[in-house]
Each structure stands twice: as structure tokens, then as C-alpha cells.
Amino acid sequence: MLNRNIEEVETSELLKRVRQIEIKTRGLSANIFAGEYHSAFKGRGMAFSEVREYQYGDDIRDIEWNVTARFNKPYIKVFEEERELTVMLLVDVSGSLDFGTSVQTKRDMVAEIGATLAFSAIQNNDKIGVIFFSDRIEKFIPPKKGRKHILYIIRELLDFKPESQRTNIQQAVEYLTQVIKRRCTCFLLSDFIDERDFRQPLTIANRKHDVVAIQVYDRRIAELPDVGLMRVKDAETGHLQWIDTSSRKVRAAQARWWHEHTSRLADIFSRSNVDHVSVRTDQDYVAALRSLFAQRS
């Protein structure tokens, strides 16, 4: 009976969180991102819409000759953008995403960004799907439309429990290439704490699809605080160790690692021709997304 009551409370809390994130992210999508998202992510091409009478300045290559012959005056074809996209969220759920030292964890921010992108997609009549990954493919949600589908995705973004704590971005990107046959727009959401070289599979995926990388990180991974002796645990391996944060050498070594890591990531994204943006957990992701959309428009 006690376990049942605990489960009911947990379910109620989860539904409350789903509702809160729906209100926040749907509002952002509708009021801020609607036009920018539409401009940044194009449809598959131009589709025939209708015919109208020829006007001075129209391209004669668009003349519809059958209609022109029937009415004995020139008509042209009118085209419109074939808008519908398939959008995939490729979401890192490894153990390192549970880290956070200020406003929220990296996992919480990934969930918010994912939900915002999902509502932006659905408001533009696009399908949306999700691939959750660690060092394995944890779950695949096929792309669909509809509010019920979006709420299911948000619930999974907030509450998904991975089987593994480790990360393998290469495997996740390769899976995307295999499972999604038609061209899609893919948002790769991760902290990118993965020492494997995933440039080649990312390049291949970006040739088939339109891949956009969104890095979420915490400021304390870039800059250790001077708080003396600290016990730290690797969230992916479980390894425990003590570090002396009062040591300048220790703090400098961490800063150097972060600089090398971010430089390596920038090189991977540049050479694979993937647009990317970085968002810190104590900063506003709205500005980062708007900047990303603007550079693609």
C-alpha cells in the first residue's frame, strides 16, 4: 500500500512538471520562435500550388501551357514551399547529464530545450521523434504529430531512466542514419563528454540529414571553484577520487582540459559542417537558440 501511494505521488509530481514545462515551452515556441524556426529550417523544396494569370515580370518558364491554350491567354504555375519536415531529437541520457551546480542540471536544461524544439516543430506542422542514447540506443520514439505525442515526448524527456551511464555519440549518430530513411532535421542534444572521435559518422549523417548540435554544460566543469579538498565522482564510470581545488595547478589543469575539449568539439563541428551552439546551465537558452536560428536564416 505504501509503495502504491509513493508511486501515485511520483506520478502526480511528474504530471505537474509536464504541465509546467508545457506552459513555458509552448509559450516560447508560439511567441518567440515560430517565425525564426520556420526561416531557419527549410522544407523539402517547392511544390505546385495553383495557376494564375500571367503578370508583367513573371518568369515565362513558369507558364502553364495547357491552361494557357484552353483560355487563350497566358497563365503561370504558382509554387509554394513544401513545408512539412521530420524533426528528430537525438538526446544524450548518460550519467554526466545529471550534473549541475547552479539553477538546474544539464538534464533539466536538455529537457526544456527539447520540449521547446518539439513545440516549435509541431506548430509548423512538422513531425517530431526522439532517440535517447547513452553508450547504447536506449529508446526510439518514431516521429509523429499531435499534442498527445508531444506530451508523451516531454514526459520521457523529464523522466526517462537509462540502462547505462556511459556515452557513445558515434553509435547514436550511426543509428540515426540507419533508422531515419528520409531527410530530417536532427537536433543533437548532449554535453559531448565523449573522448571517442565521432567526426566521420557525424559528417555522413549531416550529408543525409540536417544535423544541428546543441551543447549543454555547467560552468564548474570549465572553472573549478577554490573550496579546498573535494571528493568527486565520475557519473559515467562511478570512479571516486579526492582533488585539492585550492591548488592552482589542479584548477589550471581543469581549465586547460576544458579549453582543449571545446577546441576539439569546434573542430569536429566545423569539419563535419554541422551548425552548433553552446548553452550554460545558469544562462538563458532562449538567446542561444535565437542566435542559432538567426545564423541559419
CORBEL-V426002 format. One record per residue. N is the residue number from 1. PHI is phi in whole degrees, 0 to 359 (* if undefined). PSI is psi in degrees with one decimal (999 if undefined). Layout:
# CORBEL-V426002
n=N phi=PHI psi=PSI
n=N phi=PHI psi=PSI
This chain:
# CORBEL-V426002
n=1 phi=* psi=-41.3
n=2 phi=297 psi=-44.1
n=3 phi=299 psi=-39.5
n=4 phi=296 psi=-41.8
n=5 phi=295 psi=-39.3
n=6 phi=297 psi=-44.0
n=7 phi=298 psi=-40.1
n=8 phi=295 psi=-40.5
n=9 phi=296 psi=-45.0
n=10 phi=298 psi=-41.0
n=11 phi=296 psi=-43.1
n=12 phi=297 psi=-42.3
n=13 phi=295 psi=-39.4
n=14 phi=295 psi=-43.5
n=15 phi=298 psi=-36.4
n=16 phi=295 psi=-42.0
n=17 phi=294 psi=-40.3
n=18 phi=300 psi=-45.1
n=19 phi=296 psi=-42.9
n=20 phi=298 psi=-45.4
n=21 phi=289 psi=-30.9
n=22 phi=297 psi=-46.9
n=23 phi=299 psi=-47.0
n=24 phi=293 psi=-51.4
n=25 phi=283 psi=-31.4
n=26 phi=292 psi=-37.5
n=27 phi=295 psi=-42.5
n=28 phi=299 psi=-44.2
n=29 phi=297 psi=-42.8
n=30 phi=286 psi=-42.1
n=31 phi=266 psi=-24.7
n=32 phi=246 psi=-47.2
n=33 phi=264 psi=-12.7
n=34 phi=310 psi=-58.8
n=35 phi=290 psi=-37.5
n=36 phi=292 psi=-40.0
n=37 phi=298 psi=-45.3
n=38 phi=300 psi=-42.3
n=39 phi=289 psi=-34.5
n=40 phi=283 psi=-29.3
n=41 phi=237 psi=108.1
n=42 phi=276 psi=159.4
n=43 phi=282 psi=-171.2
n=44 phi=284 psi=-17.3
n=45 phi=157 psi=-156.7
n=46 phi=252 psi=132.8
n=47 phi=243 psi=146.1
n=48 phi=297 psi=133.6
n=49 phi=246 psi=-55.0
n=50 phi=196 psi=-179.6
n=51 phi=241 psi=153.4
n=52 phi=214 psi=167.0
n=53 phi=296 psi=144.4
n=54 phi=297 psi=136.3
n=55 phi=238 psi=151.4
n=56 phi=305 psi=130.1
n=57 phi=100 psi=-14.4
n=58 phi=294 psi=151.3
n=59 phi=286 psi=122.1
n=60 phi=294 psi=-17.9
n=61 phi=291 psi=-15.9
n=62 phi=267 psi=5.8
n=63 phi=296 psi=132.2
n=64 phi=267 psi=101.2
n=65 phi=290 psi=-34.1
n=66 phi=296 psi=-46.0
n=67 phi=291 psi=-38.9
n=68 phi=301 psi=-44.7
n=69 phi=294 psi=-36.8
n=70 phi=292 psi=-40.7
n=71 phi=259 psi=-1.9
n=72 phi=62 psi=28.0
n=73 phi=206 psi=153.1
n=74 phi=288 psi=135.3
n=75 phi=236 psi=149.9
n=76 phi=238 psi=157.5
n=77 phi=280 psi=139.8
n=78 phi=250 psi=130.0
n=79 phi=247 psi=153.8
n=80 phi=222 psi=158.6
n=81 phi=295 psi=132.4
n=82 phi=280 psi=96.3
n=83 phi=280 psi=-33.4
n=84 phi=299 psi=127.9
n=85 phi=244 psi=160.6
n=86 phi=255 psi=123.7
n=87 phi=248 psi=130.8
n=88 phi=242 psi=134.6
n=89 phi=261 psi=119.7
n=90 phi=256 psi=101.3
n=91 phi=249 psi=121.7
n=92 phi=286 psi=123.3
n=93 phi=240 psi=23.5
n=94 phi=290 psi=169.5
n=95 phi=298 psi=-30.3
n=96 phi=294 psi=-17.7
n=97 phi=288 psi=-14.4
n=98 phi=281 psi=-2.9
n=99 phi=279 psi=139.2
n=100 phi=189 psi=134.2
n=101 phi=242 psi=-0.8
n=102 phi=228 psi=-109.0
n=103 phi=290 psi=-43.8
n=104 phi=203 psi=166.8
n=105 phi=282 psi=165.5
n=106 phi=299 psi=-37.1
n=107 phi=297 psi=-41.0
n=108 phi=298 psi=-42.8
n=109 phi=292 psi=-40.4
n=110 phi=301 psi=-41.6
n=111 phi=298 psi=-43.2
n=112 phi=294 psi=-45.3
n=113 phi=297 psi=-43.6
n=114 phi=300 psi=-43.0
n=115 phi=295 psi=-40.8
n=116 phi=298 psi=-45.2
n=117 phi=295 psi=-37.0
n=118 phi=296 psi=-44.6
n=119 phi=292 psi=-35.9
n=120 phi=299 psi=-41.4
n=121 phi=295 psi=-46.7
n=122 phi=291 psi=-31.5
n=123 phi=288 psi=-17.1
n=124 phi=259 psi=17.0
n=125 phi=64 psi=29.3
n=126 phi=263 psi=152.4
n=127 phi=279 psi=151.5
n=128 phi=223 psi=134.8
n=129 phi=222 psi=170.9
n=130 phi=222 psi=141.1
n=131 phi=239 psi=115.3
n=132 phi=269 psi=133.0
n=133 phi=221 psi=151.8
n=134 phi=235 psi=-113.4
n=135 phi=261 psi=16.4
n=136 phi=211 psi=169.2
n=137 phi=276 psi=110.9
n=138 phi=279 psi=-40.1
n=139 phi=197 psi=141.1
n=140 phi=240 psi=121.0
n=141 phi=252 psi=108.7
n=142 phi=299 psi=147.0
n=143 phi=294 psi=133.6
n=144 phi=214 psi=176.4
n=145 phi=248 psi=172.0
n=146 phi=107 psi=149.2
n=147 phi=296 psi=-40.0
n=148 phi=300 psi=-41.1
n=149 phi=295 psi=-42.6
n=150 phi=298 psi=-44.6
n=151 phi=295 psi=-35.3
n=152 phi=297 psi=-43.4
n=153 phi=298 psi=-44.8
n=154 phi=298 psi=-43.2
n=155 phi=301 psi=-42.1
n=156 phi=290 psi=-38.7
n=157 phi=301 psi=-38.2
n=158 phi=280 psi=-32.3
n=159 phi=234 psi=7.6
n=160 phi=292 psi=134.3
n=161 phi=249 psi=107.9
n=162 phi=287 psi=155.6
n=163 phi=279 psi=-30.2
n=164 phi=242 psi=155.2
n=165 phi=257 psi=-8.5
n=166 phi=270 psi=175.6
n=167 phi=233 psi=137.2
n=168 phi=215 psi=92.1
n=169 phi=291 psi=-36.5
n=170 phi=305 psi=-48.5
n=171 phi=297 psi=-39.4
n=172 phi=295 psi=-43.7
n=173 phi=292 psi=-39.3
n=174 phi=296 psi=-38.4
n=175 phi=296 psi=-42.5
n=176 phi=304 psi=-47.2
n=177 phi=299 psi=-36.0
n=178 phi=282 psi=-40.9
n=179 phi=272 psi=-29.2
n=180 phi=260 psi=106.6
n=181 phi=281 psi=-43.2
n=182 phi=272 psi=155.6
n=183 phi=302 psi=135.3
n=184 phi=224 psi=167.4
n=185 phi=261 psi=124.9
n=186 phi=241 psi=126.8
n=187 phi=259 psi=114.3
n=188 phi=267 psi=108.3
n=189 phi=254 psi=115.6
n=190 phi=197 psi=165.3
n=191 phi=270 psi=-8.2
n=192 phi=59 psi=33.9
n=193 phi=275 psi=83.2
n=194 phi=206 psi=116.2
n=195 phi=279 psi=-7.5
n=196 phi=290 psi=152.5
n=197 phi=272 psi=107.0
n=198 phi=254 psi=17.1
n=199 phi=297 psi=-46.2
n=200 phi=297 psi=-50.8
n=201 phi=297 psi=-31.1
n=202 phi=292 psi=-40.4
n=203 phi=298 psi=-44.7
n=204 phi=297 psi=-44.0
n=205 phi=297 psi=-38.8
n=206 phi=286 psi=-19.2
n=207 phi=287 psi=-35.7
n=208 phi=276 psi=-38.3
n=209 phi=239 psi=-178.8
n=210 phi=251 psi=100.6
n=211 phi=261 psi=133.2
n=212 phi=234 psi=128.0
n=213 phi=259 psi=131.0
n=214 phi=237 psi=110.6
n=215 phi=267 psi=128.4
n=216 phi=247 psi=129.2
n=217 phi=217 psi=162.3
n=218 phi=255 psi=143.4
n=219 phi=297 psi=-25.5
n=220 phi=283 psi=-12.7
n=221 phi=281 psi=-24.6
n=222 phi=270 psi=-26.8
n=223 phi=214 psi=104.4
n=224 phi=290 psi=137.1
n=225 phi=282 psi=152.4
n=226 phi=271 psi=88.5
n=227 phi=234 psi=18.2
n=228 phi=82 psi=-150.0
n=229 phi=289 psi=130.1
n=230 phi=224 psi=134.4
n=231 phi=267 psi=123.8
n=232 phi=238 psi=151.8
n=233 phi=233 psi=131.1
n=234 phi=286 psi=114.3
n=235 phi=295 psi=-21.5
n=236 phi=265 psi=-31.5
n=237 phi=254 psi=-18.9
n=238 phi=83 psi=0.2
n=239 phi=293 psi=130.3
n=240 phi=252 psi=142.1
n=241 phi=202 psi=158.9
n=242 phi=261 psi=137.4
n=243 phi=230 psi=147.1
n=244 phi=261 psi=96.7
n=245 phi=287 psi=-10.7
n=246 phi=283 psi=-12.7
n=247 phi=281 psi=124.4
n=248 phi=298 psi=-36.1
n=249 phi=297 psi=-42.3
n=250 phi=296 psi=-46.1
n=251 phi=294 psi=-38.0
n=252 phi=293 psi=-37.6
n=253 phi=295 psi=-40.5
n=254 phi=294 psi=-43.2
n=255 phi=297 psi=-38.2
n=256 phi=294 psi=-43.1
n=257 phi=300 psi=-43.2
n=258 phi=296 psi=-41.1
n=259 phi=298 psi=-44.6
n=260 phi=295 psi=-39.8
n=261 phi=296 psi=-47.0
n=262 phi=292 psi=-35.1
n=263 phi=294 psi=-40.7
n=264 phi=297 psi=-42.9
n=265 phi=296 psi=-44.3
n=266 phi=300 psi=-38.6
n=267 phi=293 psi=-42.2
n=268 phi=300 psi=-47.6
n=269 phi=294 psi=-40.3
n=270 phi=295 psi=-46.9
n=271 phi=287 psi=-23.3
n=272 phi=265 psi=0.1
n=273 phi=62 psi=39.2
n=274 phi=255 psi=125.5
n=275 phi=292 psi=143.4
n=276 phi=210 psi=160.0
n=277 phi=212 psi=148.8
n=278 phi=247 psi=139.2
n=279 phi=229 psi=128.6
n=280 phi=269 psi=146.1
n=281 phi=295 psi=-20.6
n=282 phi=260 psi=12.8
n=283 phi=242 psi=168.9
n=284 phi=276 psi=117.7
n=285 phi=286 psi=-16.6
n=286 phi=300 psi=-46.3
n=287 phi=298 psi=-39.7
n=288 phi=295 psi=-43.0
n=289 phi=293 psi=-41.0
n=290 phi=297 psi=-39.5
n=291 phi=297 psi=-42.2
n=292 phi=298 psi=-47.1
n=293 phi=298 psi=-40.6
n=294 phi=296 psi=-39.6
n=295 phi=288 psi=-17.2
n=296 phi=265 psi=-15.2
n=297 phi=286 psi=999
